[in-house]
Amino acid sequence: MRNKGFTIVELLIVIVVIAILAAISIVAYNGVQSRSRDSVRKQDLSSLSKSIQLHEVDNGSYATSGCSNGWLDSDNDGAGPMRTFNECMIEGKYITSLLKDPLGRGSCSGLSCYAYMVYGCSLGTFLYAHLETKPQSSTDTDGTCNGSADTNNGMNYVVKVD
């Protein structure tokens, strides 16, 4: 009479197959999350661009005067009395809540920086973000107000407002 059950080899094969399937699922899931966050980033900058254009229609100037250039959620020079860009847009009722990167950062530094930036200058008004799924290069923000945003903060996506 033979014992019923599985051999250790059969059990190991099943465990290995399950582990391989789990690894594939985790990698696929992480890619979906990155693409989703990038989609939110693009939508946020598009909405902000429209809000800035509405500000220009109502006030005759883009919202960059009197508001801090740089990170949307901080007074970048720290000297005051500049309001953050988010504050300027909320006070004018052009946005209803603070805009922050999907990873929740208001400001950061380094090439893996995930936060929004705005700069206005004689070249126009530009909005910046770091997309996780887009490769970075040292020329991503050339020709904008902050041409070093790509090398200092990893910004690789730019929207020109005007």
N, C-alpha and C positions, 0 to 999 in steps of 0.2 A: 504494500500500500504506500502510495506516494503522498507526501505532505503538500497541502494546498497553500498557496501564497506566492509572493513575489520574491525574486532573488535580489540580492544587493545590487547587482549590475542593472537590472531592470529599473529599480528605484533610482539609481544614480542617473540613468539616461533620462528619465522623466524630470528629475530635478534640474539637470542641465538644460533641457528643452524649455522648461518654465523660466529659468534664469535668462536665457537668450531672449525669449519673448518679452520678459519684463524690461530688459535693457533696451530693446528696440522701442518699446512703448515710452519709456522715460525720455529717450533722446527725441522722439517725435513730439512729445508733450512740451518739452523745453523749447523747441523750435516754434511751436504754435504760440506759446506765451510771448516770445520775443516779437513775432510778427504782430501779435495783437497789441502789445505796448507801442510798437512803431506806428501802427494804425491810429492809436489814440494820440500820439505825438503829432502826427501829420494833421489830424482833425483839430487838435487844440490850436496849432499855429495858423491853420486856415481860418478858424473862428476868430482868433485874436486879430488877424490881418483885417478881417471884415469889420471888427469892432473899431480898430484904429481908423479905418476909412470912414466909418460913420462919425467918429469924433472929428475928423477933418471936415466933413460936410457940415456938421453942426457948429464948429468953432473956427473954421478957417485955417486950422493948423493941425498937424499930426500930434498925437498925444505924447510925443517924446520931449517937448519943452516943458520944463518944470517938474519932470519926472525923471527918476534915475535911469541912466543907461546901464545896461549890463543885466545881471540876474533879475528876473521878474519880481522876485520876492525879497529883495534886500536893497538898502541904500548903499550902493557899491563903494562910494568913497568914504562913508561913515562920518562925514563931516556935517551932514544935514545942511539945510532944512529940506533937502530933496525927499519927496515921497517915493515909495517903491512904485514900480510901474503897475503892479497889481492894484495898489491903493488908488492910483490915479484913474484906472479904468473902472474900478468899483464905485468910486465917488461920482463919476460921471454916468453911472448906470449903463455902461457899455458891456460889462460882464457882471455876472451875479455872484460869482465865488472865485476864490483865489485859484489861479492856474498853476499847477505844479506838475512836474513830470510824473508819469505813472509809478515810478519807483519812489516818489514822495520827497525828492530833494528840492530845496529852494536855491541852493548854491553849492558849488563843489569845485574841485580843481583836479587836474590830471587828465590823462587821455581816456579814462573810463568815466567821465563826468556825465551824469544824466540829470540835467536841469535845463530850463529854458532861459534864453538870453534875448535881449532886444537892444539894438543900437540904431540911433538916428544920426545922420550926418549929411553933408552936401551931396553924397551919392544916393541918398534915399533912406528909407527905414527898413531894417532887416531883422527878421526873427530867426533864431538859431535853436537847433536841437541836436542831440546825438542819437542816431538810429542804431539799434543793436544789429540789424541785419544788413546794413550797408557798410562796405569796407571803407576804411578811412584813408585819406591821402593828405598830403601837406598843402594841397591847393583847393580843398573843399570850400573855403570861405574867402579865397582871393577875390578881389574886386568888390568887396563889401566894406562896411564901416569898420569892422573888426576882422581884418584879414588874418590875425593870429589866433582866432578862436579855435581853429582846427588843430593847431600845434600846442596851444596852451590848455585847452579844455576838451579836446576831442570832438568838437562840433563838426558834423559832416552833412547836415541838412540845413538849407537856408531857404527862407521865403522872403521875397522882396514885396513890401507892402505897396510902395508907390513907384 
